[in-house]
Structure formats: C-alpha cells, structure tokens
Amino acid sequence: MDPITLAVGGGLLLVGYVAGLLTRRKRQPKPLTADCGCGHSLAMHDQENGSCHAEVQRKDSYGKDGTYVGTTYAQCPCRQYVGPRPIEEFLAPKYLPPA
C-alpha cells in the first residue's frame, strides 16, 4: 500500500473519532424514586402499620403429581417502609389524627 492511501485512511479515522466525540449524546439519568428495601415505593405501603400491599412473583409451582401449576403471587413480606421519607413529613407534620 502506498503512504498516501494510508494517510487518507488515518485522516478519515481521526475525523470520524473527533466527530463522534463532539456529537455524542449524554446519558439521561434515571428518575429518582423513593424505594423501600423490598423495591416498592411508598405508595404501596400502608401509612398506619407500614405493611406492603404489593404482590411478588413466586417461583413456578408444581403440583403433587409433578404437573406445572403456574406462577403464583403472594403478598410482599416487607413489614415496614424503610425508604426515604417525603419532605412534607418534616416541614408540615400532621397535628390532627386522620379520623
């Protein structure tokens, strides 16, 4: 190969690399969600006792005779919401009972 062809190829490679650096897209950050340790949001937890109302998928179930029963769902075993608290609870606490 002659040196001119190699120089043109290298120049095209360099131009493509610089164009890619200048026009690259920035990654969008994930939206922040207030998730508990179980992965569910505050909306899925009861405000009074803190239990989780969401359902989690259990492993595939099989009957006593070995036939496939299907996927079963059960209530989330989370007992209390441990995620970040909303700022409203700090700035404006509830003085009256909810009743």
C-alpha positions, -999 to 999 in steps of 0.1 A, spaced: 0 0 0 12 34 -7 17 60 20 -10 84 6 -37 58 9 -27 51 45 -26 88 53 -61 93 39 -75 63 58 -59 75 90 -73 110 84 -108 96 79 -105 76 110 -93 107 130 -122 128 116 -147 101 125 -133 99 160 -134 136 166 -169 139 151 -181 112 175 -166 130 205 -182 163 196 -217 149 188 -221 122 214 -253 120 234 -253 124 271 -270 97 291 -302 106 307 -301 100 345 -326 76 359 -355 93 376 -352 91 414 -378 70 431 -383 65 468 -380 28 470 -380 6 501 -357 -23 507 -382 -46 490 -381 -24 459 -416 -10 462 -425 27 465 -441 45 494 -474 43 477 -475 6 481 -471 7 519 -498 13 544 -493 46 562 -507 33 595 -489 0 600 -463 2 572 -471 -32 556 -466 -36 519 -497 -41 496 -477 -52 465 -476 -87 453 -444 -105 444 -440 -133 419 -430 -167 434 -411 -193 416 -430 -216 392 -452 -240 411 -457 -277 405 -485 -299 418 -481 -331 439 -481 -352 407 -453 -331 392 -475 -311 367 -469 -275 361 -494 -254 380 -482 -219 370 -467 -188 385 -481 -179 419 -482 -145 435 -481 -137 472 -481 -106 493 -448 -88 497 -431 -99 530 -420 -64 538 -432 -53 573 -422 -17 573 -413 11 548 -376 19 554 -370 41 524 -366 79 523 -394 99 539 -413 126 520 -402 161 528 -438 170 538 -435 150 569 -406 171 581 -419 205 570 -456 202 579 -462 174 604 -497 162 609 -511 176 642 -546 161 640 -555 124 639 -566 112 604 -601 104 616 
